[in-house]
Amino acid sequence: MFELAIFWEWAQFAVRWLHVVTAIAWIGSSFYFIALDLGLIARPGMPAGVTGEEWQVHGGGFYNIQKYMVAPERMPEHLVWFKWESYMTWVSGFLMLVLVYYGGADLFLVNRSVLDVSAPVAILISLASLSIGWLFYHYLCKSPLGKHTVGLMLLLYVLLILMAWGYTHVFTGRAAFLHMGAFTATIMTANVFFVIIPNQKIVVADLKAGRTPDPKLGKEAKQRSTHNNYLTLPVIFFMLSNHYPLAFATTFNWVIAALVFLMGVTIRHYFNTMHARKGQPNWTWLLTAIIFILMMWLSTSPKLFKAEDPNMAVAPAFEKFAEDPHFASVKQVVSTRCSMCHAAEPVWEGIHRPPFNVRFETDAEIAARAGQIYLQAGRSHAMPPGNVTSMTDEERQKLVAWYQSSVSGKKAE
């Protein structure tokens, strides 16, 4: 049974790798087409229906790309669809959500000091928020307000701020930021699946049937594509944030999340303006830097990390680790080799806050991290880094024996 932890770790690694690969493909094609679309130039003598073209050079060859705003008169025999990159990015991301946050809900998803709910209830809240959020966004775009670009964007930003505030009052800080990324990515992929691709399929069907395609289909798809363009960078930030507790585990984490979306807008505005040959608005970089500095300042709140109650009860899911006969010796190893860094106030020189907000000062904290201790300090030598505290092989074996004994219910040799 204990080997399941190793399999689970490798499964997470494999899915995370798949997620990164598919995300690179999706983001790369998305950024390319946005840049291409903004750089198109209308020239004399272009075919009927072509609104612009661009010459590009890459890989030793030249490319002449033309865009039909609605559609060409006849459908070409071979048509390349850009959709699977988006779908597989979402699917692999959802698998990561299941493996890490649903599979480890008691540790990574639920924070009972924030909202005392069971793991199944927290998972249902997570699933409901992703689906309901998309529906609210979708019908907002379909409403009369959807015709007003600026007003729609402002209202959508308010929606994102409310979601950030809500998530930080339901889940752990880490899970809240991850869900902000998942919430936004769900909107982006749903835009592709429910709007952009279906609209394009209708246009193709109309062309094959000899009908004139409706121009509003292209306009609607273009609007959703523009939203995706501005949401991409915040999603990447939220996906990386789980490595940086100063972002997700601070008092004003929901404000930081709100500011992340503003940085996404300022950065994309610079590149979109440049690709459209409308100059280089360098002021956007100064504004981005100011926003980032503001985020840094917000993370220095005096309530940065709330110390755990030393008498706090061990969560039911982790009681077996605290009640195991090996626990006393393991607690001694962890206190000797790990707690100088993994404490509310680390004593190791140069370490000012517990790495990844992981602390080992109470029985509850040690028991809750049993799987990570087993994998990172027992099965591997990842911790302590560089073995700076000189953990011995005998001590590592104690960690292994403790975990094996706890999950098997039998005392390991």
C-alpha positions in Angstrom: 0.0 0.0 0.0 2.8 2.4 0.8 4.1 2.2 -2.7 1.0 3.9 -3.9 2.6 7.2 -2.7 5.4 6.7 -5.2 3.1 5.8 -8.0 0.9 8.9 -7.1 3.9 11.1 -7.2 5.0 9.9 -10.6 1.4 10.2 -11.9 1.4 13.8 -10.8 4.7 14.4 -12.5 3.5 12.8 -15.8 0.3 14.8 -15.9 2.1 18.0 -15.0 4.5 17.4 -17.9 1.6 16.8 -20.2 -0.1 20.0 -18.9 3.0 22.1 -19.6 3.5 20.6 -23.1 -0.1 21.2 -24.2 -0.1 24.7 -22.6 3.0 25.7 -24.5 1.3 24.5 -27.7 -2.0 26.4 -26.9 -0.4 29.6 -25.7 2.1 29.6 -28.5 -0.5 29.3 -31.3 -2.8 31.8 -29.5 -0.1 34.5 -29.1 1.0 33.9 -32.7 -2.5 34.4 -34.2 -3.1 37.5 -32.1 0.1 39.0 -33.3 -0.7 38.0 -36.9 -4.2 39.4 -36.7 -3.0 42.7 -35.4 -0.2 43.0 -37.9 -2.3 42.4 -41.0 -2.1 45.2 -43.6 -4.8 46.0 -46.3 -3.0 46.3 -49.7 -4.4 47.0 -53.2 -5.1 44.1 -55.4 -6.0 41.5 -52.7 -8.6 38.8 -53.5 -12.2 39.6 -52.7 -13.1 39.1 -49.0 -9.5 39.4 -47.9 -9.2 42.1 -45.2 -5.4 42.1 -44.8 -2.2 40.2 -45.4 1.3 39.9 -43.9 4.6 38.7 -45.1 6.7 36.7 -42.7 10.1 35.0 -42.8 11.0 32.0 -40.7 13.1 28.8 -41.0 14.7 29.9 -44.2 11.4 30.5 -46.1 8.9 33.3 -46.7 5.2 33.1 -45.9 2.4 35.2 -47.4 -0.6 35.0 -45.0 -4.0 36.4 -45.9 -7.1 36.7 -43.7 -10.7 36.4 -44.9 -12.8 38.3 -42.3 -15.9 36.1 -43.0 -14.8 33.3 -45.3 -13.4 32.6 -48.8 -15.8 32.0 -51.7 -14.9 28.3 -51.7 -13.7 26.1 -48.9 -10.2 24.7 -49.4 -9.7 21.0 -49.4 -7.4 21.0 -46.3 -8.3 23.1 -43.3 -6.3 23.1 -40.1 -8.2 23.5 -36.9 -6.6 24.9 -33.8 -8.6 23.4 -30.9 -7.0 20.3 -29.5 -4.2 22.3 -27.8 -6.8 24.1 -25.8 -8.9 21.0 -25.0 -5.9 18.9 -23.8 -4.5 21.8 -21.7 -7.8 21.9 -19.8 -8.1 18.2 -19.5 -4.5 17.8 -18.2 -5.0 20.7 -15.9 -8.2 19.2 -14.5 -6.4 15.9 -14.0 -3.8 17.8 -12.0 -6.6 19.3 -9.9 -7.9 15.8 -9.2 -4.6 14.3 -8.4 -3.2 17.0 -6.2 -6.2 18.9 -4.7 -9.0 16.4 -4.8 -6.8 13.4 -3.9 -5.1 15.4 -1.2 -8.1 17.5 -0.2 -7.5 17.2 3.6 -4.0 18.8 3.2 -4.1 21.0 0.1 -7.7 22.0 -0.4 -9.4 22.3 3.0 -8.4 24.8 5.6 -10.7 24.3 8.5 -9.6 27.5 10.1 -11.1 29.2 7.0 -14.1 27.1 6.4 -14.8 23.9 8.3 -16.1 21.5 5.7 -15.4 17.9 4.8 -13.2 17.0 1.8 -16.2 15.9 -0.4 -18.1 19.1 0.3 -15.0 21.2 -0.7 -14.6 19.2 -3.9 -18.3 19.8 -4.8 -17.8 23.6 -4.1 -14.7 23.5 -6.4 -16.6 21.7 -9.3 -19.7 23.9 -8.9 -17.6 27.2 -9.0 -15.9 26.2 -12.2 -19.1 25.4 -14.1 -21.3 28.1 -12.6 -18.6 30.7 -13.2 -18.4 29.9 -16.9 -22.2 30.0 -17.3 -22.4 33.5 -15.7 -19.6 34.7 -17.9 -21.1 33.2 -21.0 -24.6 34.7 -20.6 -23.0 38.0 -19.6 -21.3 38.1 -23.0 -24.6 37.1 -24.7 -26.5 39.9 -23.0 -26.8 43.5 -24.4 -23.8 44.5 -22.3 -21.7 42.1 -24.4 -21.8 44.7 -27.2 -20.0 47.3 -25.0 -16.4 46.1 -24.9 -15.1 48.4 -22.1 -18.2 48.0 -19.9 -18.1 44.2 -20.4 -14.4 44.0 -19.5 -14.9 46.0 -16.3 -17.8 43.9 -15.2 -15.8 40.7 -15.9 -12.9 42.1 -13.8 -15.3 42.7 -10.9 -16.4 39.0 -11.3 -12.8 37.9 -11.1 -12.2 40.0 -8.0 -15.3 38.5 -6.3 -14.1 35.0 -7.2 -10.7 35.7 -5.8 -12.2 36.9 -2.5 -14.6 34.0 -2.4 -12.0 31.3 -3.0 -9.7 32.7 -0.3 -12.6 32.4 2.2 -13.3 28.8 1.3 -10.0 27.0 0.5 -6.4 27.1 1.5 -4.5 30.0 0.0 -2.6 27.7 -2.3 -5.8 26.1 -3.5 -7.5 29.5 -3.9 -4.9 30.7 -6.3 -4.9 27.4 -8.1 -8.7 27.7 -8.5 -8.4 31.2 -9.8 -6.2 29.8 -12.5 -8.6 26.9 -13.1 -11.6 29.2 -13.1 -10.0 31.5 -15.7 -8.7 28.6 -17.8 -12.1 27.0 -17.8 -13.6 30.2 -19.3 -10.9 30.2 -21.9 -11.3 26.6 -23.0 -15.1 26.9 -22.9 -14.8 29.9 -25.2 -13.0 27.7 -27.7 -15.3 24.6 -27.2 -18.7 26.3 -27.0 -18.3 29.5 -29.1 -15.2 29.8 -31.3 -15.1 26.3 -32.9 -18.9 25.9 -33.2 -19.1 29.3 -34.9 -16.4 28.3 -37.3 -18.1 25.0 -38.1 -21.3 26.9 -38.9 -19.3 29.1 -41.3 -17.8 26.1 -43.0 -21.2 24.4 -43.3 -22.7 27.5 -44.9 -19.9 27.7 -47.4 -20.3 24.1 -48.4 -24.0 24.6 -48.8 -23.5 27.7 -50.9 -24.9 30.0 -48.2 -23.4 33.4 -47.2 -22.0 33.0 -43.6 -23.3 35.4 -41.0 -20.6 38.0 -40.1 -21.7 38.1 -36.4 -20.4 34.6 -35.9 -16.8 35.8 -36.6 -17.3 38.9 -34.4 -18.5 36.8 -31.5 -15.6 34.4 -31.9 -13.2 37.3 -32.1 -14.5 38.8 -28.9 -13.9 35.5 -27.0 -10.5 35.1 -28.5 -9.6 38.6 -27.3 -10.7 37.8 -23.8 -8.5 34.6 -23.9 -5.6 36.8 -25.0 -5.7 39.0 -21.9 -6.4 36.1 -19.5 -3.5 33.9 -20.6 -0.7 35.6 -18.5 -2.7 35.6 -15.2 -3.4 31.9 -15.6 0.3 31.2 -15.9 1.0 33.3 -12.8 -1.6 31.4 -10.8 -0.2 28.1 -12.0 3.3 29.1 -10.8 2.1 30.7 -7.6 1.9 27.4 -5.6 5.7 27.6 -5.3 5.5 31.1 -3.7 3.6 31.4 -0.4 4.2 35.1 -0.3 1.6 35.3 -3.0 -1.0 32.9 -1.8 -0.5 32.6 2.0 -0.7 36.2 3.0 -3.5 38.4 4.5 -4.3 40.2 1.3 -3.9 37.3 -1.1 -7.2 38.0 -2.8 -6.1 41.6 -3.5 -2.8 40.2 -5.0 -4.9 37.9 -7.2 -6.9 40.9 -8.4 -3.7 42.8 -9.2 -2.4 39.9 -11.2 -5.2 40.4 -13.8 -4.2 44.1 -14.2 -0.6 43.0 -14.9 -1.9 40.6 -17.5 -3.7 43.5 -19.2 -0.7 45.9 -19.1 1.7 43.4 -20.5 -0.6 42.2 -23.3 -1.5 45.8 -24.2 2.2 46.5 -24.9 2.6 43.6 -27.2 -0.8 44.0 -28.9 -0.1 47.7 -29.6 3.4 46.8 -30.9 2.1 44.0 -33.2 -0.6 46.4 -34.5 2.2 48.8 -35.4 0.8 51.6 -33.2 4.0 52.3 -31.4 5.6 51.0 -28.2 3.7 52.0 -25.1 6.7 51.6 -22.7 4.7 53.2 -19.9 3.0 49.8 -19.5 6.2 48.3 -18.2 6.5 51.0 -15.6 2.9 50.5 -14.5 3.4 46.7 -14.4 6.5 47.2 -12.2 4.5 49.5 -9.8 1.7 46.9 -9.6 4.2 44.2 -8.8 5.9 46.3 -6.1 2.4 46.9 -4.6 1.9 43.1 -4.5 5.2 42.7 -2.8 4.2 45.3 -0.2 0.8 43.7 0.4 2.6 40.4 1.1 4.4 42.0 4.1 1.3 42.2 6.2 2.0 41.5 9.8 -0.5 38.6 9.7 1.6 36.9 7.1 1.6 33.4 8.6 -0.8 32.5 11.4 0.9 30.3 14.0 -0.8 27.0 14.6 -2.1 26.2 18.0 0.3 23.6 19.5 -2.7 21.8 21.0 -4.6 21.7 17.7 -6.1 18.2 17.1 -4.8 16.1 14.3 -7.2 15.9 11.4 -9.0 12.6 11.2 -7.4 11.7 7.9 -3.9 11.9 9.4 -4.6 10.4 12.9 -2.9 7.1 11.8 0.4 8.9 11.4 0.3 10.6 14.7 -0.8 7.4 16.5 1.8 5.1 15.0 4.5 3.8 17.4 7.2 5.3 15.2 5.9 8.8 15.5 7.9 9.8 18.6 11.2 9.0 17.0 10.1 10.6 13.7 9.1 13.8 15.6 12.6 13.9 17.1 14.2 13.5 13.6 12.0 16.2 12.1 12.5 18.6 15.0 16.3 18.1 14.8 16.7 18.2 11.0 13.8 20.2 9.6 12.2 22.6 12.0 14.9 25.1 12.0 13.6 26.2 8.6 10.1 24.8 8.7 8.9 27.0 11.5 6.8 30.1 11.9 10.1 31.9 12.8 12.9 30.0 11.2 16.3 30.1 12.9 18.4 29.1 9.9 20.5 32.0 8.6 19.0 33.5 5.5 15.6 31.8 5.9 13.1 34.4 7.0 9.8 32.5 6.4 9.0 28.8 6.3 9.7 27.4 2.8 6.4 26.9 0.9 4.6 27.8 4.1 5.3 24.3 5.4 5.8 24.1 9.2 6.7 21.2 11.5 6.1 22.6 15.0 3.1 20.6 16.0 2.0 16.9 15.9 -0.8 18.0 13.5 1.6 19.7 11.1 4.0 16.7 11.0 1.2 14.1 10.6 -0.5 16.1 7.8 2.8 16.2 5.8 3.6 12.5 6.3 3.5 11.7 2.5 5.8 14.5 1.6 8.2 13.7 4.4 8.3 10.1 3.3 9.0 11.0 -0.4 11.3 13.9 0.0 13.3 12.9 3.1 12.8 9.1 3.3 12.6 7.7 -0.2 14.8 10.5 -1.7 17.4 13.0 -0.5 15.6 16.1 -1.7 15.2 17.3 1.9 17.0 18.8 3.7 18.5 20.6 0.7 22.1 19.5 0.2 21.6 17.6 3.4 22.7 20.8 5.2 21.5 19.5 8.6 23.3 16.1 8.1 20.4 13.8 8.2 21.7 10.2 8.5 20.6 7.2 6.5 19.4 5.7 9.8 17.1 8.7 10.3 15.8 8.4 6.8 15.0 4.8 7.4 13.0 5.8 10.5 10.9 8.1 8.3 10.3 5.2 5.8 9.4 2.8 8.5 7.0 5.2 10.1 5.1 5.8 6.8 5.0 2.2 5.9 3.8 1.2 9.3 1.1 3.9 9.3 -0.4 3.1 5.9 -0.2 -0.7 6.3 -1.4 -0.8 9.9 1.5 -3.2 10.6 4.7 -2.4 12.3 7.5 -2.2 9.7 10.9 -3.8 10.4 
